Amino acid sequence: MESNLKKELDCDILICGAGLAGLSLTYRALKANKWRDAKIIILDNSGKRQNDKTWSFWKTGEVPFEELIYKTWHNLSVFSNSGEKISLKSGGYSYNSINSLDFYQYVLAFLETQTNVQFLHEEVLSIDSTEQSCIARTSTSTIRASYIFNSVYQQPELNKHTQYFLQHFKGVVIKSAEISMNTDEAFLMDFRTGQDHGTTFFYSLPISADKLFVEYTLFSKSLLNQEDYDVAIQQYIKNVLKLSEYEVLHTEFGVIPMTDYQFKRTKNRITNIGTIGGDTRGATGYTFTNVQKTITKILEAWPPEKNNLLKEHISKKHKMYDAILLNVLDDKQYPGHKLFCDLFKNTEANHIFKFLDAETSIIEDRHVIFSLDPFPFLKALNTVLRNKI
Ligand SMILES: Cc1cc2nc3c(=O)[nH]c(=O)nc-3n(C[C@H](O)[C@H](O)[C@H](O)COP(=O)(O)OP(=O)(O)OC[C@H]3O[C@@H](n4cnc5c(N)ncnc54)[C@H](O)[C@@H]3O)c2cc1C
């Protein structure tokens, strides 16, 4: 009975999930004149009308959506748990932020003018593909497509050896006349907070002379109670930043998987993009740049030929480094706050950024590897190799 009521739709390209990856891909494909003649359906269960994320990333040259960057920082610093300030040598890299609402509005304003693009506000229940075609089901529609690009995240089934950390955080934008920070200096990790729940730090980005983005971030395997994030943020603002009067203008909460699970990129004519496609770096949770690199590769290879697999920019070698790091964090012998401070103290940040962008050769990897205590890493390497067998 239910199936008789379902809409039957056909298209060339179905985008499941209209977030960072789905919208970036559709926008960039149309701007590059790749999908002008294709019938495109975009399926998402949310209205995309909220500023739900701030996407920040380091970069050297121009990046897609450069025009949406609302703030750039050229000076980057880290504070150790004991309060030592480490000023990074960023070697031409800057740190940049985009508000997700600016991105949604900008991309949707363009897509809504495209007559070959249709939006469906429905929840994807399932997707499947044969070698010839794809199908997606929602509670009210059955959609057949030549290709699906999917960014709807589901936690994968893990085996007992898989590391699955959560990067969980609460961020606030505060306004205070007492702020006296250099507005061109971003604090990527400020460990001047308790480390009882795992690797824990504040991430502070001065937005203007009287506005600051402060985020309480943890790498651990379970979440805190909401009030614990609030208390930690209040204590940091009062005791570390020494601000007594401030107003909270905006709040965001997020959870990003940090895992060595190997996400599958393709199944027949389905291509997974974004976090579900493996674009979230296991060691850091950073995703924005990887999504854009994946899209560049998809568009360069368009139209896809049979069995032509996307060449992944996060290589097996870099995924193995991520697995090793996650095992070191899990082992807890080398506390995360010490590990990251050793890294930033002993390696120029440009080497670290290049490494985290998966752009380093084995010879360049030495900058990062030799800055860290080797024994916990050798132990973790042994664990990773043993688990692979
Ligand atoms: C609060 C927050 C801040 C972040 N900050 C950064 C950062 O600073 N830098 C960085 O590099 N990365 C950051 N990330 C990580 C990453 O960039 C984001 O998670 C990014 O949005 C991932 O892109 P995506 O397209 O995979 O997923 P999303 O952008 O989440 O898009 C997925 C879409 O699928 C839709 N959807 C979900 N389920 C269904 C369903 N069943 N049916 C239909 N639609 C569905 C959702 O509504 C959403 O629009 C952040 C993540 C969060 C949560």
The ligand as a MOL file (V3000), in Angstrom:
LIG
                    3D

  0  0  0     0  0            999 V3000
M  V30 BEGIN CTAB
M  V30 COUNTS 53 58 0 0 0
M  V30 BEGIN ATOM
M  V30 1 C 30.4450 21.7860 14.3600 0
M  V30 2 C 31.4960 21.2760 13.4080 0
M  V30 3 C 32.6040 22.0720 13.1040 0
M  V30 4 C 33.5740 21.6010 12.2070 0
M  V30 5 N 34.6690 22.3820 11.9460 0
M  V30 6 C 35.5790 21.9620 11.0470 0
M  V30 7 C 36.6940 22.7870 10.7220 0
M  V30 8 O 36.8970 23.8370 11.3140 0
M  V30 9 N 37.5490 22.3710 9.7410 0
M  V30 10 C 37.3710 21.1850 9.0770 0
M  V30 11 O 38.1440 20.8660 8.1690 0
M  V30 12 N 36.3580 20.3530 9.4140 0
M  V30 13 C 35.4630 20.7170 10.3730 0
M  V30 14 N 34.4160 19.8960 10.6840 0
M  V30 15 C 34.3780 18.5590 10.0780 0
M  V30 16 C 33.7540 18.5430 8.6860 0
M  V30 17 O 34.3130 19.5500 7.8800 0
M  V30 18 C 32.2650 18.7540 8.7020 0
M  V30 19 O 31.6630 17.7740 9.4700 0
M  V30 20 C 31.7000 18.7310 7.2850 0
M  V30 21 O 30.4420 19.3460 7.3310 0
M  V30 22 C 31.5960 17.3250 6.7030 0
M  V30 23 O 31.0410 17.4070 5.4220 0
M  V30 24 P 30.0270 16.3130 4.8870 0
M  V30 25 O 29.5010 16.8160 3.5990 0
M  V30 26 O 30.6690 14.9710 4.9620 0
M  V30 27 O 28.8540 16.2850 5.9810 0
M  V30 28 P 27.7780 17.3890 6.2870 0
M  V30 29 O 28.2890 18.7330 5.9680 0
M  V30 30 O 27.3010 17.1190 7.6670 0
M  V30 31 O 26.6030 17.0610 5.2380 0
M  V30 32 C 25.8080 15.9120 5.3320 0
M  V30 33 C 24.3930 16.3070 4.9660 0
M  V30 34 O 23.5860 15.1310 4.9860 0
M  V30 35 C 22.3250 15.4740 5.5500 0
M  V30 36 N 21.7410 14.2400 6.0630 0
M  V30 37 C 22.1820 13.4970 7.1080 0
M  V30 38 N 21.4330 12.3890 7.2290 0
M  V30 39 C 20.5260 12.4320 6.2290 0
M  V30 40 C 19.4990 11.5480 5.7930 0
M  V30 41 N 19.2600 10.3740 6.3800 0
M  V30 42 N 18.7430 11.9160 4.7250 0
M  V30 43 C 18.9780 13.0920 4.0660 0
M  V30 44 N 19.9550 13.9410 4.4130 0
M  V30 45 C 20.7240 13.6080 5.4820 0
M  V30 46 C 22.6280 16.5080 6.6010 0
M  V30 47 O 21.4990 17.3310 6.8500 0
M  V30 48 C 23.7660 17.2840 5.9450 0
M  V30 49 O 23.2890 18.4100 5.2510 0
M  V30 50 C 33.4380 20.3240 11.6000 0
M  V30 51 C 32.3450 19.5190 11.9450 0
M  V30 52 C 31.3950 19.9810 12.8420 0
M  V30 53 C 30.2630 19.0520 13.2080 0
M  V30 END ATOM
M  V30 BEGIN BOND
M  V30 1 1 1 2
M  V30 2 1 2 3
M  V30 3 2 2 52
M  V30 4 2 3 4
M  V30 5 1 4 5
M  V30 6 1 4 50
M  V30 7 2 5 6
M  V30 8 1 6 7
M  V30 9 1 6 13
M  V30 10 2 7 8
M  V30 11 1 7 9
M  V30 12 1 9 10
M  V30 13 2 10 11
M  V30 14 1 10 12
M  V30 15 2 12 13
M  V30 16 1 13 14
M  V30 17 1 14 15
M  V30 18 1 14 50
M  V30 19 1 15 16
M  V30 20 1 16 17
M  V30 21 1 16 18
M  V30 22 1 18 19
M  V30 23 1 18 20
M  V30 24 1 20 21
M  V30 25 1 20 22
M  V30 26 1 22 23
M  V30 27 1 23 24
M  V30 28 2 24 25
M  V30 29 1 24 26
M  V30 30 1 24 27
M  V30 31 1 27 28
M  V30 32 2 28 29
M  V30 33 1 28 30
M  V30 34 1 28 31
M  V30 35 1 31 32
M  V30 36 1 32 33
M  V30 37 1 33 34
M  V30 38 1 33 48
M  V30 39 1 34 35
M  V30 40 1 35 36
M  V30 41 1 35 46
M  V30 42 1 36 37
M  V30 43 1 36 45
M  V30 44 2 37 38
M  V30 45 1 38 39
M  V30 46 1 39 40
M  V30 47 2 39 45
M  V30 48 1 40 41
M  V30 49 2 40 42
M  V30 50 1 42 43
M  V30 51 2 43 44
M  V30 52 1 44 45
M  V30 53 1 46 47
M  V30 54 1 46 48
M  V30 55 1 48 49
M  V30 56 2 50 51
M  V30 57 1 51 52
M  V30 58 1 52 53
M  V30 END BOND
M  V30 END CTAB
M  END
